[in-house]
Amino acid sequence: MSVEPPIGTMSDSAKFTTTRRAALRQLAGSATAAATVLPVLGQNPPPESHHSGQPVTKPAAAYKYRYFKPEQLATLDELGETIIPTDDHSPGAKAARVSEYIDAIVADATPATKALWNDGLAAVERAAEQRFHRSYASCSPEEQTAILKSFAVNQHAPVSLEEKFFKALKRATIDGYYTSAIGIHADLQYQGNQAMTGFPGCRHMPEGEGHSS
C-alpha cells in the first residue's frame, strides 16, 4: 500500500501538488501546532469574509483587498494553485479565492507577520526571475513547481526566509481552502446536517451478552 507524502515533500518523479485528502490530513495533524506553524492564522476569518461553513445561496459582494498589492495577489493566487490545484474532483485554491482569506488575515496581523508575507512573496519573484527570467505567475506549472519545491526542502524545521514563508503559505492555503464553500461543499461534499426520517433505536442485547460488572 502506498502512502501519500506530506505536502511539500517530493520524490524525483512527483509533482509538487497534493490531493485534497492529503491536505485535510495535514491540516488536522498539525492543528495543535497552529500557533507555531501559522504566525498568520491565529483567528477565524472576519465576518465580511466570503468563507462560510454554510452553502452559498446568493452571490457574495465582491471582496475588497485590504493589504496585498495587485502584483502580489497574482503571485499569491498562483502559489495557492500550485499547492492545491484544480483537478477532476473539484476546483483549486484560486477558484476558492484563498488569496482573499489570506489578505483578510494578514491585513490585521502583526508587523512581523506582514514582513514575512511581503518578503516571502518577493523571494518567490526573485527565484522566478533568476531561474526562468519571468514572474512567477508567468511561469509554467512545471516551473512553478520547481520554484516552490526549493522553498519546501526544510519545512519541518525552517530556518531561511524561504522555508519559513513556505510553511506559513502551505498552512494558510489549506486552512483557507477548507473554510471556503468550494473546499467544504464541492471537495468534501458536505451537505450540512441531514434530517432523519426515523430513529432506529438501540439493538436489543439478549440476556447473557455484553460486559459483566
C-alpha positions, -999 to 999 in steps of 0.1 A, spaced: 0 0 0 14 34 -10 15 63 15 9 98 2 38 121 12 30 152 33 26 184 14 58 198 3 77 166 1 85 152 -33 101 122 -50 121 128 -81 92 119 -102 64 135 -82 49 168 -89 46 194 -62 9 190 -57 -13 174 -30 -46 156 -31 -74 172 -11 -75 143 14 -37 146 20 -42 184 26 -70 177 50 -50 152 69 -21 176 71 -44 203 85 -59 180 111 -25 166 121 -10 200 127 -39 217 144 -24 216 178 7 233 165 -11 261 147 4 288 168 39 279 157 31 267 122 9 297 113 21 330 126 -7 344 105 -38 323 113 -45 329 150 -81 337 144 -111 329 122 -118 350 91 -136 382 98 -174 383 93 -171 401 60 -150 372 45 -167 351 18 -158 319 36 -185 301 54 -194 266 65 -229 271 51 -240 267 15 -239 299 -5 -274 308 -16 -268 342 -32 -238 359 -48 -214 374 -22 -204 410 -25 -170 415 -42 -142 413 -17 -121 444 -15 -84 436 -8 -71 454 22 -34 446 22 -18 430 -8 -10 448 -40 -23 436 -74 11 422 -84 14 404 -51 -20 389 -55 -11 375 -89 17 356 -72 -3 346 -42 -31 331 -65 -6 311 -84 12 299 -53 -21 286 -38 -29 268 -71 5 251 -71 -3 237 -36 -40 228 -42 -45 227 -79 -78 222 -98 -84 186 -106 -112 164 -119 -128 163 -85 -131 199 -75 -117 234 -82 -84 245 -67 -72 273 -44 -76 300 -69 -112 293 -76 -118 290 -38 -104 326 -35 -79 316 -9 -60 348 -15 -89 368 -1 -88 347 31 -50 353 34 -54 390 27 -81 394 54 -59 378 80 -26 395 71 -43 429 70 -48 426 108 -16 407 116 15 419 134 43 438 116 65 407 118 38 386 100 33 413 74 70 413 68 71 375 64 45 376 37 59 406 19 95 393 20 84 358 11 65 369 -20 94 390 -30 117 360 -26 94 339 -49 96 366 -76 134 367 -73 136 330 -77 114 331 -107 133 359 -124 167 343 -117 157 308 -128 132 314 -156 135 352 -164 99 360 -158 74 365 -130 61 335 -110 26 340 -124 40 338 -160 59 306 -153 46 272 -165 31 249 -139 63 228 -140 85 259 -134 63 270 -106 66 235 -91 104 237 -93 105 270 -75 82 261 -47 100 227 -43 132 246 -35 113 266 -8 99 234 8 131 214 14 132 221 52 96 228 60 95 208 92 124 229 107 125 261 87 155 284 91 157 306 60 131 332 49 120 310 20 115 280 43 95 299 69 74 315 42 66 282 26 55 267 59 31 297 66 19 297 29 11 260 29 -9 261 61 -27 293 51 -37 278 18 -50 246 33 -69 265 60 -83 290 36 -94 262 11 -111 241 37 -131 270 52 -143 280 17 -176 269 1 -156 251 -26 -135 232 -1 -164 223 22 -191 215 -3 -175 208 -37 -145 190 -24 -156 174 8 -192 172 -5 -205 182 30 -243 187 27 -249 200 62 -270 184 89 -295 160 75 -329 153 90 -335 116 98 -368 101 86 -368 77 116 -349 67 147 -337 31 146 -331 29 183 -307 6 200 -303 -30 192 -317 -52 220 -289 -73 235 -301 -107 246 -296 -117 282 -262 -130 289 -244 -109 263 -224 -78 269 -199 -69 297 -202 -83 331 -198 -60 360 
